[in-house]
Amino acid sequence: MKVRIDTELCAGFGICVGICPEMFELHDDGYATVLLDEVPPELADLVRRAASQCPAQAILLSDDTAA
């Protein structure tokens, strides 16, 4: 699974960082960034939870299974 932040939507709430700091951090500009290109399997549930709880719906998930 891949995850990205829609920078047009992110409002810097930081809920994603609170839920999964291994995958997200707040950048110097106050908006979220993704730390890893691929979501490790052990963090997948937390990343999905962060996406579902993002007030701005700025966390986008994709199953990148194409080679």
Buried (B, 14 or more C-beta within 10 A) or exposed (E): BBBEBEEEBBEEBBBBBEBBEBBBEBEEEEBBBBEEEEBEEEBBEBBBBBBEBBEBEBBBBEEEEEE
